[in-house]
Amino acid sequence: MSKSLTAISPADGPIAVTGASGYIGSWVVHDCVEQGYTVRACVRDASNSNKVDHLLAMNNQGLRGSVELYEGDLFKPGSYDAAFKGCSGVIHTGATVGYNSETPQEVYDGCFTEVTHVLDSAIKGGTLKRFVFTSSFAAVGHPRPEGYVFTEKDWCGDNIEAYNGGWTENRIPEDRNTAYAMAKANTEKMIYQQAAENGTFDAMAILPLHVIGPIMCENHDQGMSWQNCMRYMMKGKQYKKTEGGRMLWNNTDVRDCGRAHRLCCESTIAKNGSRYILSAADRRGELYTWQMQEMMQKLYPQIPVMGGEEMDGDKPAQHTYEKPRSYCLLAKQELGLETYSIEDTIRATGDSYLALGLV
Ligand SMILES: NC(=O)c1ccc[n+]([C@@H]2O[C@H](COP(=O)([O-])OP(=O)(O)OC[C@H]3O[C@@H](n4cnc5c(N)ncnc54)[C@H](OP(=O)(O)O)[C@@H]3O)[C@@H](O)[C@H]2O)c1
């Protein structure tokens, strides 16, 4: 199939977004509405005002497009049939994987079940040209020496000898990280294969690293998310997520992440199987926790104590690893993505927490 034949625009009809109430999904919806699309925002419960009011408010912001709410559950086959009927694009950001109580095997199997239901409904809709899946950098990362720069050519499970046999599919029932990473990688492959066999649409994936940026409502402050860690740093608490904060924060702005999904639908360069890492644009966006803390403190001098990592003089008490390193260069080159500066992103995140009274 010629790649340009499947690129879409608002003139091709509505576009649907699953997980529309979520942090990333909401910014996908916002960007599409801003660009003039009629967006079918798929949520679990359209009457839950805590999760949908910010979506409906987009209809009153003078944006060119509009939002319509549709209900759907990822675990019910056919749940998205009505929402996807007549859509030119489907953007699948919804997922139960995250910080819930499923077993690793359920995380893995659940991802396949969810994607299969969404893809089936999308194909059944009859007018699908583009399918964009929110995968994860987890589908890319694997053991490499510190400082190694990952690109879209990398897949988790590469360099298998460095895992001591640890990251084979046998590990899925025992280890949540393996289950999540392999679920994302293997569902990506399944989607590309189905698109290739079907021949009427192309599929792509967005692979975010640490997503931060403005939250639109309190529900976007999910426990243990990166934005939630920033909130606690603003409350003066030490950052705990990765054992003493020993990894880089390799940041992408949630607004860039939202825009990249829509650009995938419109790109005449992106083709079936194209995948785009959404991470720092350059080294300025890759920060150790103490650098993050320093930048946040500078932006918010009125906050007396900004949390961070334990220091020993002017050095972190624990070694901080040079990973994960990766840059969103392909998204910039092929999708034309222009990214926010790290200062803008941090400021917009903090401002949104302050505006909602959460700090
Ligand atoms: N945030 C990150 O740093 C990051 C990094 C890499 C990849 N990702 C990926 O990005 C995607 C979105 O993440 P997020 O951070 O935006 O998470 P989020 O805010 O928790 O959003 C998840 C969305 O999925 C929906 N959902 C959950 N279970 C559902 C079900 N059974 N049926 C229908 N909808 C369901 C939620 O709806 P309700 O509101 O009804 O719960 C919510 O809208 C996920 O696939 C995640 O793996 C995120």
Ligand as a Chemical Component Dictionary entry (heavy atoms), coordinates in Angstrom:
data_LIG
# 
_chem_comp.id                   LIG 
_chem_comp.type                 NON-POLYMER 
_chem_comp.pdbx_formal_charge   0 
_chem_comp.three_letter_code    LIG 
# 
loop_
_chem_comp_atom.comp_id 
_chem_comp_atom.atom_id 
_chem_comp_atom.alt_atom_id 
_chem_comp_atom.type_symbol 
_chem_comp_atom.charge 
_chem_comp_atom.model_Cartn_x 
_chem_comp_atom.model_Cartn_y 
_chem_comp_atom.model_Cartn_z 
_chem_comp_atom.pdbx_ordinal 
LIG N1  N1  N 0  2.445   7.963  31.557 1  
LIG C1  C1  C 0  3.616   7.447  31.179 2  
LIG O1  O1  O 0  4.706   7.855  31.664 3  
LIG C2  C2  C 0  3.648   6.369  30.119 4  
LIG C3  C3  C 0  4.896   5.951  29.625 5  
LIG C4  C4  C 0  4.923   4.957  28.651 6  
LIG C5  C5  C 0  3.746   4.409  28.175 7  
LIG N2  N2  N 1  2.548   4.823  28.676 8  
LIG C6  C6  C 0  1.325   4.206  28.123 9  
LIG O2  O2  O 0  0.415   5.221  27.773 10 
LIG C7  C7  C 0  -0.925  4.750  27.890 11 
LIG C8  C8  C 0  -1.740  5.750  28.652 12 
LIG O3  O3  O 0  -1.134  5.994  29.902 13 
LIG P1  P1  P 0  -1.569  7.188  30.868 14 
LIG O4  O4  O 0  -0.349  7.597  31.601 15 
LIG O5  O5  O -1 -2.342  8.196  30.113 16 
LIG O6  O6  O 0  -2.511  6.399  31.891 17 
LIG P2  P2  P 0  -3.890  6.804  32.575 18 
LIG O7  O7  O 0  -3.943  8.252  32.859 19 
LIG O8  O8  O 0  -4.047  5.851  33.708 20 
LIG O9  O9  O 0  -4.973  6.471  31.466 21 
LIG C9  C9  C 0  -5.415  5.166  31.190 22 
LIG C10 C10 C 0  -6.746  5.233  30.474 23 
LIG O10 O10 O 0  -7.182  3.898  30.159 24 
LIG C11 C11 C 0  -8.539  3.765  30.544 25 
LIG N3  N3  N 0  -8.894  2.404  30.907 26 
LIG C12 C12 C 0  -8.356  1.632  31.873 27 
LIG N4  N4  N 0  -8.981  0.434  31.905 28 
LIG C13 C13 C 0  -9.961  0.461  30.971 29 
LIG C14 C14 C 0  -10.942 -0.454 30.542 30 
LIG N5  N5  N 0  -11.051 -1.680 31.074 31 
LIG N6  N6  N 0  -11.763 -0.066 29.555 32 
LIG C15 C15 C 0  -11.675 1.157  28.994 33 
LIG N7  N7  N 0  -10.766 2.083  29.350 34 
LIG C16 C16 C 0  -9.906  1.735  30.335 35 
LIG C17 C17 C 0  -8.701  4.705  31.736 36 
LIG O11 O11 O 0  -10.065 4.979  31.879 37 
LIG P3  P3  P 0  -10.722 5.335  33.277 38 
LIG O12 O12 O 0  -10.515 6.804  33.424 39 
LIG O13 O13 O 0  -12.121 4.932  33.156 40 
LIG O14 O14 O 0  -9.960  4.578  34.322 41 
LIG C18 C18 C 0  -7.856  5.892  31.297 42 
LIG O15 O15 O 0  -8.593  6.722  30.453 43 
LIG C19 C19 C 0  -0.825  3.363  28.515 44 
LIG O16 O16 O 0  -0.925  2.413  27.495 45 
LIG C20 C20 C 0  0.567   3.338  29.124 46 
LIG O17 O17 O 0  1.083   2.030  29.157 47 
LIG C21 C21 C 0  2.467   5.795  29.631 48 
# 
loop_
_chem_comp_bond.comp_id 
_chem_comp_bond.atom_id_1 
_chem_comp_bond.atom_id_2 
_chem_comp_bond.value_order 
_chem_comp_bond.pdbx_ordinal 
LIG N1  C1  SING 1  
LIG C1  O1  DOUB 2  
LIG C1  C2  SING 3  
LIG C2  C3  SING 4  
LIG C2  C21 DOUB 5  
LIG C3  C4  DOUB 6  
LIG C4  C5  SING 7  
LIG C5  N2  DOUB 8  
LIG N2  C6  SING 9  
LIG N2  C21 SING 10 
LIG C6  O2  SING 11 
LIG C6  C20 SING 12 
LIG O2  C7  SING 13 
LIG C7  C8  SING 14 
LIG C7  C19 SING 15 
LIG C8  O3  SING 16 
LIG O3  P1  SING 17 
LIG P1  O4  DOUB 18 
LIG P1  O5  SING 19 
LIG P1  O6  SING 20 
LIG O6  P2  SING 21 
LIG P2  O7  DOUB 22 
LIG P2  O8  SING 23 
LIG P2  O9  SING 24 
LIG O9  C9  SING 25 
LIG C9  C10 SING 26 
LIG C10 O10 SING 27 
LIG C10 C18 SING 28 
LIG O10 C11 SING 29 
LIG C11 N3  SING 30 
LIG C11 C17 SING 31 
LIG N3  C12 SING 32 
LIG N3  C16 SING 33 
LIG C12 N4  DOUB 34 
LIG N4  C13 SING 35 
LIG C13 C14 SING 36 
LIG C13 C16 DOUB 37 
LIG C14 N5  SING 38 
LIG C14 N6  DOUB 39 
LIG N6  C15 SING 40 
LIG C15 N7  DOUB 41 
LIG N7  C16 SING 42 
LIG C17 O11 SING 43 
LIG C17 C18 SING 44 
LIG O11 P3  SING 45 
LIG P3  O12 DOUB 46 
LIG P3  O13 SING 47 
LIG P3  O14 SING 48 
LIG C18 O15 SING 49 
LIG C19 O16 SING 50 
LIG C19 C20 SING 51 
LIG C20 O17 SING 52 
# 
